[in-house]
Amino acid sequence: MSIKILKDELVHDGEYVQYIDRHFVDMNGNLGIWEMVRRKTFGRIVQVAGVTPDNHLVCIKIYRIPVQDYVLELPAGLMDKQGESEAEMAKRELLEETGYVGDEPELLVAGTFNAGLTGDELAIYLIRNAKAEQKPQPEGAEDIQVMTIPMARVLDFLRQSKLKVDVKIAGVLPFLAEKLSAD
């Protein structure tokens, strides 16, 4: 017997997310309810690993209201503009959150990242030759500072950082190293 999904029950319909009770039959034939969250977006979340010509990773230090603290992250955004491609979104997010522009985005890796809570998927793109072109243009709820970290020191920086760190940075490093060393 395999797990069988029976139905989704909408518990709360917020402006950006829905809270869902997913009813299912488990491997032993028992009924269960899985509490989950669903975003109201048009596709995968897009995150950007911008790398400068002198081999620095472009990161952001952003205040995150749920953790009530600053978090070191890669720029990212939700697919909230219908018809926009992931590559266009990657360029837009890098520019808006950091003021940087660069080469055409290259997909590094994609997949789930919090499958016990949400069906969200994440696509992480590389933008090479990232250069500061303008001041960042964060939205009202975004308190952002741009940071660049030498690629050769990113792991040490993450280990020693006093900031909370988005672990997706460490997760993308092997993919970045493979792409960058192929040049």
C-alpha positions in Angstrom: 0.0 0.0 0.0 1.2 3.5 -0.7 0.2 6.8 0.8 -3.0 8.2 -0.9 -4.0 11.8 -0.9 -7.7 12.3 -0.4 -8.4 16.0 -0.4 -7.1 19.5 0.5 -9.1 21.5 3.0 -8.5 25.3 3.0 -8.1 26.4 6.6 -7.0 30.0 6.0 -6.7 32.0 2.7 -4.2 34.9 3.4 -3.0 37.5 0.9 0.2 35.6 0.1 -0.2 32.1 1.5 -2.9 29.5 2.2 -3.0 27.2 5.1 -4.1 23.7 4.1 -5.1 20.5 5.9 -4.2 17.7 3.4 -6.2 14.6 4.2 -4.5 11.3 3.4 -4.4 7.6 4.0 -1.0 6.4 5.4 1.0 3.3 4.6 -1.0 1.3 7.3 -4.4 2.4 6.1 -4.9 5.0 8.8 -6.5 8.4 8.0 -4.3 11.4 8.6 -4.1 15.2 8.2 -0.9 17.0 7.2 -0.8 20.7 8.0 0.9 22.6 5.2 1.3 26.0 3.6 0.8 26.9 0.0 2.1 30.1 -1.6 0.0 32.1 -4.0 2.6 32.5 -6.7 3.1 31.5 -10.4 6.0 29.1 -10.1 9.2 28.3 -8.3 11.0 30.6 -5.9 14.1 32.0 -7.7 17.4 32.6 -5.9 20.5 34.2 -7.4 24.2 33.4 -6.8 25.8 36.5 -8.3 29.6 36.1 -8.7 31.7 39.2 -9.4 34.6 39.3 -12.0 37.0 39.1 -9.0 35.3 35.9 -7.8 33.2 37.3 -4.9 29.8 35.9 -4.0 27.1 38.6 -3.8 25.0 38.1 -0.7 22.5 40.1 1.3 22.1 40.7 5.0 18.3 41.0 5.3 16.1 41.5 8.3 13.6 38.6 8.5 10.4 39.3 10.5 9.7 35.6 11.3 13.1 35.1 13.0 13.3 38.7 14.3 16.9 39.0 13.2 19.2 39.5 10.2 19.9 36.6 8.0 22.7 36.1 5.5 21.1 35.0 2.2 21.4 35.0 -1.5 19.0 37.4 -3.2 15.7 35.7 -4.0 12.1 36.4 -4.8 8.7 34.8 -5.5 7.4 34.5 -9.1 4.7 37.1 -8.5 4.6 38.5 -12.1 2.6 36.3 -14.4 4.5 35.7 -17.7 7.9 36.5 -16.3 10.5 33.8 -16.9 12.8 32.5 -14.1 15.8 34.0 -15.8 14.1 37.4 -16.0 13.1 37.1 -12.4 16.7 36.2 -11.4 18.1 39.4 -13.1 15.3 41.5 -11.6 15.9 40.2 -8.0 19.7 40.7 -8.2 19.2 44.2 -9.4 16.4 45.2 -7.0 18.0 43.7 -3.9 21.7 44.4 -4.6 21.9 46.9 -7.4 24.1 44.4 -9.4 23.7 43.3 -13.0 25.6 40.6 -14.9 25.6 38.0 -17.6 22.6 35.9 -18.5 21.4 33.6 -15.7 22.4 29.9 -15.7 20.4 27.4 -13.8 22.6 25.7 -11.1 20.1 23.5 -9.3 16.4 23.3 -8.5 14.2 21.3 -6.1 12.3 21.3 -2.9 13.7 22.8 0.3 11.1 22.4 3.0 9.0 19.5 1.8 7.6 18.8 5.3 5.8 22.2 5.3 5.2 23.3 1.7 5.2 22.1 -1.8 7.4 25.1 -2.8 10.3 24.5 -5.2 13.4 26.7 -5.5 15.5 27.3 -8.6 19.0 28.8 -7.9 20.7 30.6 -10.8 24.2 31.8 -11.3 24.8 35.2 -12.7 28.5 35.7 -13.6 30.3 39.0 -13.9 28.0 40.7 -11.4 28.8 44.4 -11.1 27.2 47.1 -9.0 25.2 49.3 -11.4 22.8 51.2 -9.1 21.7 51.5 -5.5 19.5 48.5 -4.3 15.8 49.1 -4.5 14.3 47.1 -1.7 10.6 46.9 -0.9 9.2 48.5 2.2 9.5 45.4 4.3 13.1 44.6 3.2 15.9 46.0 5.3 18.9 44.9 3.2 22.6 45.4 3.2 24.7 44.0 0.3 27.8 41.9 1.2 30.4 40.3 -1.1 32.4 37.4 0.2 35.5 35.9 -1.6 34.5 32.5 -3.0 37.6 31.0 -1.5 36.4 32.1 2.0 32.6 31.5 1.8 32.6 28.3 3.9 34.9 29.9 6.6 32.7 33.0 6.6 29.5 30.9 7.0 31.1 28.9 9.9 32.3 32.0 11.7 29.4 34.4 11.0 27.6 35.8 13.9 24.6 36.3 11.6 22.0 33.6 11.1 22.8 32.0 7.8 20.5 30.6 5.2 21.9 27.1 4.7 20.9 27.2 1.1 24.2 29.2 0.6 26.2 26.2 1.7 24.1 23.9 -0.3 24.7 25.7 -3.6 28.5 25.9 -3.2 29.3 22.6 -4.8 27.2 23.5 -7.8 28.8 26.9 -8.0 32.3 25.4 -7.8 31.5 22.9 -10.5 30.2 25.6 -12.9 32.9 28.1 -12.2 35.7 25.6 -12.5 34.4 24.4 -15.9 35.5 27.8 -17.4 
